[in-house]
Amino acid sequence: MREEAASKVARPVIAIDGPAGAGKSTLAERLATELGLPYVNTGLMYRAVARRALDQSVDVSDEDGLTAIANGLGFQLGTTSPPSLLIDGNAPAPALMLPDVEAVVSEVSRHPRLREVLRNRQRDLGAEGAVMEGRDIGTAVFPDADVKVFVSAAVGTRAHRRGLERRTGAATRGGVDGDQTEIVTRRDALDARTTPLEPAPDAIVLDTTTLGREETFRQALAITRSALAPGTRRPVGEIASSENGPISDPLPRVAVIGRQNVGKSTLLNRLAGRKIAIEDELPGVTRDRVEVEVGWDGHTFLLTDTGGFTSRARGVEAQAARQAARAVQGADLVLLVVDAQTGVTEEDAVLAGRLQRGGAAVLLVANKCDSEALERNSAEFLKLGLGEPVPVSALHGRRTGDLLDRIAEGIPRADSPLHVEAELRTCLVGRPNVGKSSLFNRLVREERAVVHEEPGTTRDAVDSVVLIDGRSLRFIDTAGLRRQVKTQGLEYYGLLRSLRAIERSHVAILVVDASQGVTSEDKRIAAQVAAAGRGLVVVLNKWDLVPSDERDRLFRDLGRRLEIFPGTPVVRTSALRGMGVGRVVPTLLAVHEAWRRRVPTAAVNREIEAALASYPPPRGVGRIRYGTQVSAGPPSFVLFGATVPGNAYRRYLENRLRRAFGFEGVPVRISFRAKAPVRIGQRAAQRGPGDPEARNHQR
């Protein structure tokens, strides 16, 4: 359903800011369509000025000429749905996206008077409500916007998206040649010289690195509705709880239970629309509770996969069954999944009896109905006394839409929680059987993950959100990591999810078995965290097993061997006894703050000058003229004027910046941009035919 703009909040202004390639345009246009508001892509206004300047041979450094062009262009809203930007009465031309415009638009936007002219025009366009997309909407154009969303994504993700956009549009408007990562990084650096890209203090940051278009839109729409609802606006990251502990998520909970190998994980993945839980033909694959948000027809709920029920559970299977029982206790609706191809079994009947006695709302799901004949046979399950079953085929997607309709009817309506995007995300990684799940349970303050002496107990990545001193933290327990050549079968899929968890996180906690010392596997995992650009905290677990007379020497030795980058913090714990666990979160918060820290350009250049004076670059590298921080998370810098030096000098500069600005425990990335030589003919062409030097050159 489309929402009318006239509501309790009349014609709101929604600011969508972020860097190039983060997905702003697609998101902003969809939001405008959904909310019945005009859509204004302010970047096209700067591109229109750049296009006109190129066509009229106006130098991009001529502020007066560019400002005159901006004043002469007509910007209006069209009559399409949604109403969007017209330039001189016409829809934006494909020529605005050509490489020559891409190359100069950042330079054009640098001029203060030009920006002020266009900002005033943008205020006029959005004066009566609109979805405004740009870089400074929430900070400069509409600082009092009703909703502010800052869309971000990792550089690699943005480069990939830009490349897809250019290839898709190559037939009609050409493409941008060259390495897209380099292009995006260079664009970030140029844009940062004009307007440092920072979220507004009251903006909600939406990281789309791991999100598809649908999930990005769904989360942004939930944020918008929450912010516009009367009486519900609250500071970013604030949660309606003042006590430390697990967060009681406002989303309705739907638990998926059943005996082993009936297709519960396949059903969860089908309803979620992506691969979350590990699927395999072997019984008993799922052990922990795996949760994922699912949206359907305006409803958002938390879907929980559980381990399979077996009547004679022992060991790990018994613990998995207890996790399933906890999921049922906290659920608003329980999906009892049965296998239509095998019919009613004794374990199905036992489970159905327990659910009836428990009083939970239950929806019976007959899975593996791959044909109409099997759908008819599902009537056999009426004898379980839980009502008419919903026949589905999770593998092929048959009638899963009907199942989602039934789920939506059986749960209360709730929007997505506003705090999700403000949370700190951290994953626990390490070799198998080093105590990750035990530490995870200590940190989230409940028995959330299955703990067993058998190596490889954890298979899926398990999330849990806790509130600590008013701060929302998402902890992700992962499967033990080993070399890919040593992994096979289920362990391989657990490895992939562990690597994905590192990408989702801001900071990784590397758990090491102190009683066994540091291994090559521990070093390799730490290197993977560094390569992903994530902060790192090292936890030496099982410290109580280290003899007292060896602890000081071992602590120094292990800390030195695991120091992937200088200053990596090391914490000693015993998760089994709870010793030292209280120091993990403060250390984690300190590393996360360093990971997100931004440094003023002036301070960067003072430190670079001091570094060059103490230790000049190698011969042939050239002169570093200036530097700037282009992004945070991790802190990334671009130094202009020199070619790429050797690894030793790069590390020297990284460590100077790390010590100067407190980047302990996080990777510091530096890229170099050499000033390209300009030939005389090129300089004359850039000056234009009316320039005296150009005429002298022609003569």
N, C-alpha and C positions, 0 to 999 in steps of 0.2 A: 504494500500500500504506500502511496505517496502521501507525505505529510504536508499540509497546507502551511504556508509561512505565517498566516495570521493565527496566532495562538496566544497563550499567556505571555510568551515572549515575542514581541512584535518585531518581525524582520531582523533577526540577529545578524551580526557580523562574525563570521567564522574565519580565523586566520590560520592558514596552512603554510608553515615555513619549513625550510630545510635545504640541504645542498643539492646540486645537480645529480639526477639519476636515483634519487631516493624514493621516487614513486609519487611525488606530490601531484602532478597533473592528473593522472588517472584517478587518484583518490579524491581530489578536490572536485572534479567534474561529476563523479558519481555521487558525492555528498550533496552537491547542488541539485542534481536531478532528484535525489531521494527527498530532500527537504523543501523543494519548490523554490529555490533561491537562485539569483543570478550567479554566474561563474565568471570570475575575472582572473586570467592568467597574466600577472603583471610582468613576467619575464618577456612576454611578447611585445610589450610596450618598448622596452629597451632594445629588443631586436629590431623593431620597426625603425627606431632612430638609427641604429647601426646600418640597416639596409639602405635607408635613404641617404646616409652619409657616403656609403660606398658608391651608390649610383650617381651622386652629385659630386664625387671626388672631394668631399670635405674631409680634412685630416682628422683622425680620431683623437688627436691631442688638442684640437681647436674647440675649447669649451664654448666660446661665443657662437660658433657655427652650429655646434650640436644642440645648444639650447634653443637656437632659433628654429632648428628643425623640429624639436619637441613641441615648441609653441605652435608650429604650423600644422602639426598632425591632428586629425580629428579622432577622438576615442569615444565611442558610444557603446551602449548595450543593444544587442540585436533582439529579434522577436522569436528566436528558436527556443526549444525546450532542452536544457535550461537557457535563459537569455545569457549570451556570452559576448566577448569583446569583438567589436567591429573597429577597423582602422580605416578612416576616411570613408566610412559607409560600407566597407567590404569585409568579408571574413579574412582572417590572417592568411596571407599567401604562403605557399610552400617555400618560396624563396627566403623566407625568414629563417629557415632551418638549414640553409646551405653552409658548407664549410667556411666560406669567407666571412659570413656573419659570426659563426661560432668562434672564429679566431680573434675577433675584435670586440665582441660584445662586453667582455669584462673591462677592457680599456675604456669603452664608451661610458660605462656606468660609473666610472671613477669620479666624474666631475660633480662637485657639490651642487652647483646651480642647476644642472640638468636633473639630478636626482630630486631636488626640491620641486621642480616643475612637474615631474612625473608623479611624485608622491601626492601633490595636490590634486592632480587629475584622478589618481587612484582613490583618494578620499571622496571625490565627487561621485565616482562610479559606485562606491560601496556605501554611500551615505544612507540609503534606505534599505540596507541589508544585502549581504552577498557572501558567497564563499570566495575569499581572496587568497590567491596562491602566490608565493614569492619567497624572498629571503629575509625581509625586514618588516613584514606586515604587523606582527605582534609586538615589535619593539619600536618602530618608527611611524608606520602609516596609521595603524589603529591600535595604539597601546591600551585602549580600553575595550578591545574586542570582547564579545560575549564568550567566545570559545577560542582557545589558542592551542594548536597542536603542532609540535615540532617533529617532522618526519626525518628519521635518520636511517643510515644503513652503512655497513662496512664498505670501504673503498672498492674492494674486489667485486662485491655484489653490485654496486652502482655502475662500475665499469662494464660488467656483463650486461646489465639492463640497457645501458646506452648503446652498446654494440648491437643488441637485438633490435632496438628502435631504429638505428641507422640502416641495418640490413633490411628491415621490413620496409622502410621508406625509400630504399635506394632507387627503385624503379621510377619514382616520381620526383624525388628532390635531391638525389645524390646521397653520399655518405661522408662520414668523417674518417679519413685514412689514419693509419698508425695504431699504435698500441692504446687501447681504450683506458687501461689503468693509468698510463702516463698522461693521457689527455685529461682524465678526470682529476688527477692529482694536480696537474698544472692549472686547471680551471679553479680548483679550490684555493691554490696559492694566490692566483690573480684576484679572485673574489675577496680573499681575506685582506688584501691591501686596501680594498674599498670599504667593506663593511664586515668586521669580524663576525663570523656566523655563530651566534650564541642563542640558545633558546631564551625566550622571555622568562623572567623569574616565575611567572604564574602559568607557564605553558606546560602541557603534558607531553613528554617525549615518547614517541612511538617508534621503536626500533624495528624496521621491516627486513632486517638481514635474513631472517629465516622464515618470513611470512610471505605467502602468496597474495595475489590481489584480493581474493575474496576475504581472507582472514584479516588483511589490513583494513579493508573497508568495514568489516563487521566490528572490529575493535574501535575504529575511529567513530563510527556511528554511535556505538554504545557510549563512548566518551562524550560525544556531542549531546546526546539525549540526557545524560546524567548532569552535564553542566547547565543545560537549559531548563531542567525541571525545577519548578519553584521550590525554594528552600533546601535544595540538595547540594548547592555549590560548596566546596570545601577546598582547603589548600591541597596542592599536589602532594600525593603520597600519604595524606592523613587517613588513618583508619579508625573506625569507631570503636576503639578499644584502648585502654590505657595500661593494661597489664601485659607483661611478657608471656609468651607462650604461643602455641599453635593458633593460627587465625581461623576463626569460624567463618568460612567463606559464605557470602550471602547467596551464592548460586545454589539452586536446587541440585541435589545429588541423586544420580541414578546408578545403581550397582548392577553389574552383570555377573551372575553366578550360574553355576551348573556343574555337572560332573566333568571329568577330564575328557578332552578331545571332542567336544560338541561344537567347537567353532566360536568360542567366546571372543578370543583375540581378533579373529577375522571379522567378526561382527563389529567390534569396537573400531577397528581400522576403517571399515566400510562406512559407519555412521559418522566418524570424524573426517572422512574424506582424504585421509593420508595415512601412511604407515607409522604407527606409534608403537604398538605392541608386537613382539616377535611371534611369528606364526610358524608352526611346524606340525608335521603329521604325528610326531612322537607325543604321547600323553604327558601331562605335567610340566609343560614348558614354562608357563607363567607361574611365578611364585609370589612376587610382591604385588601390591596394589598399584596399578598404572592408571593415572588420571589424565583426562584431556577435556578441554572445553568444546562443546558442540553447540552450534546455533541452528535453529530451524523455525521458520515462520514466526519470527519475532521473539522466540524463546531462546534463552541461553542456559545450558545446564552443564554440570560436571559429570562426565561418564567415567565409571571406574571399572576396569577389568580386574579380575581376581583369579587366584589359583583354582584349579579344578578340585571338586569334592570327590573324595574316595572313602569308602566305609572303613577301611583298615589303614588309615594314614599313620606313618611313622616318620620320625626324623624331620627332614626338610618339608615333606608333604604335610605333616601335622602342623608345622608353623605356618605354611601357606594357607591351610584351612582356617587357622585362627585369624589371619589377615582378612580372609573373605568374610568371616563372621563379624569383624569390626566394620567392614564396609557396609554390611547389611544393617547394622545397628544405627549408622549415621545417615542412611539413605531415605530420601523422600519417596522413591519408587525403586522396586527391585525387578530386574528382568531375569526370570528363570529360563535359561536356554536349554532346550532338549534337542535330540537328534531324531528327525523325522524318518531317517532311513533305517534306524535300528529299533525304533519304537520305544515304549515305556520300559524302563529298567527299574530294578530294585532301588538303585541310588537316586533315580528321579523321584520315586515315591517317597523316600526318606527326606529328601530335600523339600519336597512340596509339603509334607507334614510339618516340618520344622517352621516353614514360612507361615503356614496357616496358624500355628500356635503363637508365633511371634507377633502377629497383628500388623505386619508391614503391608503396604500396598504392593501388590504383585501383578506383573504382566507376564503371561506365559508366551514364550517365543519358540516356535517350532522351526529350527534351522535345517538347512540342507534340503529344502523343498525346491529341488532343481527342475521340477516339472509339475504340470497340473495334477497328474496322478498322485504324486507325493503330497501335494497340497490337500487333496481330498483325504488322504490317509492320516493327516494331522489331527483329524477328529478323534483319533484314538486317545489323545492326551486329555480329553474331557474328563476321563476317569480320575485324574489327579485332583479334581475339585477346585481348580484355580480359574475356572471360566474358559471361554473359547480362546484357543491359541491363535497367535498371529503367525501365519506361515511366511517364511522368508528364505532367501538363499543369500547368505552373506558373501559367498564366493562370487556369485554372478550379479548380485545387487537386486534380485527379484523382490519386489514389494517392500524394500527397506524404507521407501517414502511413506508407505502406510504405517509402518512401525513408528517412524518419527512422529507422524500425526497422533498416534495413540499415546506416545510418550508426552507430547506437548499437552494433550488433554489431561494427563494425570499428574502434572507438576504445576506449582505456582509459577507465575511469570516473574522474571527478574532480569535486570540489565546486568551487563558485565561489570565486575568491580572496578571502580575508578583507580584503585591503588596498583593495579597489575603493572602498568608501565613505569611506575616510580620505584619499583623494587630493585634491590641489589640481587643479582643472580650469581650463584657460585656452585661449582660442581666438585665432588670429591673423587679424585682419580688416584690410581696406583695399581700395583700388581695384585693378583688374586690373593685373598686371605691375609691382608695386612691390617684388617680392622676397619675398613671404610664404612660398612653398614653399622657397626657398633658405634662409631663416632657420629655417623649420621643420626642415629636414634637419640644419642645424647644431645646433639645440637637442636633437633626439632622437638625434643622433650616428650616423645611418645615412641612406642614400639611400631615404627612405620615400615621398616624394612626387615626382611627375614635375615636372621643371624644364625649361622651354623658353622661348625668347624670344617665342613666339607668345602674345599676351594671351589670357586666359581658359583657360589650360591646365587648371587645377584646376576640377572641376565638383562632385564630391561633397565632403562634409566628412570629412576623414581624421584618425583618432585614432592616437596613439601614446603609450605610458606609459613614462617613464624614472624611474630612481632617482637622485636627486642629494642627496648628503650624508645618506643615510638617509631622504629624503623622496620620496614617490611623487607625480609630476606627470604629468598627462595634458594633452598638447598637441593641439590640434585645428586643422588647416589647413583653410581655407575658400576658397570661390570668391570672386573679386573682386566687390565690391559697387558697383553703379551705381544710379541712380534707377530705380524700378520702371517708369516710363513708357518707359525706354530699353531694358528687358529683354524678351526674348521667347524662346519655344522653350526649348531646353535651359538657356540662361542664366537664365531665370526660375526653373526648379526648383533650380538651384544657389543662387540668391538666397534662396529659402525655406529651404534647408538651412543657409545661412550665418546667417540670422536665428535659426534654431533652435539653432545652435551657441552663439550669444551667450547665449541663455536657459539653456543647459546649463552655462555656464561660471561661475566665480567672478570671474575677472579677465580682461579682454580686452586683447590687445596690438594696438594700432593701428599698422600699418606704413605709413609715409609715404615717398614717394620724395623725398629731400632735394634731389636735383638739379633737381626740377621745382617745389619749393615746395609750400605748403599750398593746396589747392583747396577749393571749396565742397563737393565730395563728401567730402573728408576730414573737414570740420567736421560734415557731416550724419551720417557714420558714428559719430563721437565722441558726437554727441547721442543716437544710437540706443543706444549702450552705456550712457550715463547714464540714459536713460529705462528701460532694463531693470534698473537698479539694480546694475550690475556695476562692479567696480573697473576702472581704466584705467591702462595704461602706454603711452606713446607712444614708438615706435622710429623715428628718422630714419635710414632705410636708404640705401645708396649714398652714404654720406658721403664716400667716397674720390673721388667725382666732383665734389665742391664745391671750387672754387679755394681755396687756403690763405688768401689775404688776405680772403676773404669769410666764412670759417667763423664767427668770433666774432659778427659782426653777424647772420648768418643764423640761428645757433643761438638767439639771444635773440628774434629776430623770430618764428621758427617756434614756439618754446615758448610765447610769449605768445598767438599766434593759436589754438593748440590747447588752451589751458587752459580746458577746459569747467567744471571746478571747481578752485579754488585748490590749488596744491601738486601738480598732476598731474606725475609724474616723466617726464622726457624722456631717452632714451638714444640715443647716436649709434653706428651700426654700419655695417659693410660685410659683409653675409652672404656675398658671393662670396669675400672674402679672410679672413673670420673675425674681422675687426677689431671690437672692442667687444662681441662676442656674450657674452663672459663676464660682463658687467655686467647682462645682461637678467634672469637668474634671481634674483640677490639683490634686485633692484628688484621683481620680481614677488612674491617671498616677503614683502617688507615691505608692499606694497599689500594682499596677501591677509590678512596679520595685522591691518591696520587695518580691512579690510572685515568681519572677524569679531569685532572688539573690542567688549566690553561695558563700560559705565561704571556705577559704583554710583549709585543714585538721589540720595544725598546730594551727591555731586560734581556731578551734573547741576544740581541746584537751586542750589548755590553759584554756578555759572557763569551760570545764568539770572538770578539776583539781581544779579550784577555787570553783566551785559549790560543789564538794565532800568535800573540806576542810571546807566550811562553814556549810554544812549540810550533814553528811555521810548517805549513804543509810541504810534502815532498816536491821536488823539482818536477815541473811539467804539469802539475795539477792546475795551476792558475791561481788567481786571487779570489778568495771568497769575499764578495762585496757586501752581502747582507743576508739575513735569514729571518724566517718567520715560522711560527707554529701554525700548521694548517688544520689540525684536528686533534681531538683528545680521544682517549679510549681505544687504542693506546696513544700517548703523546707522539705526534708525528711532526717533523720539521722539514722544511725545504731550505737549502742553502744555495744561493744564486751566485753565479760567476765562475765556478770552478768545475772541472770534470771530476769524475768519481775517483777518490784516492784509494789507496790500498786498505785492506781490512784493518791493519794496525792503527792507521790514522783515523779511520771511521770509528773504531772502538774508543780511541782517545777522546774524540768529540762527544760521543754518546755518554761516556762516563763524566766528562766535564758538565754536560747539561744535567745529568742525573744527580750529581752531587750539589750543583748550584740550586736546583729547583725541587729537590726532595722526591725524585722519582724512584725511590727504593722499592724493589719488588715488582717493577713493571718494565716491559721492554720499551726502549726509546728508539724510534725509527727516524732515520735521516736519509733524505734523498738529495741529490745534487742536480742543479740545472745550470749547465754551461751557457754563457751568452753566445748565441749563434753569430758568426761573422756576417756583416752586411756588406755586400758588394756595392760598388759605386753606382752601377746601373739600378740596383734595387732601391738604393737610397733616393736616387733621382725620381724613380717611379712613385715612391711613397710620398715625396714632396709635392708631386702634381705638376702639370705642365705650366702653371702660372708662376712657379717659384723661380727666382733668378738663377739659383744654382743649377736647377734642372735645365734651364735654357742654355747655360754655359756648357753643361755636359753634352747637350744635344749638338751644340756647335762643335 
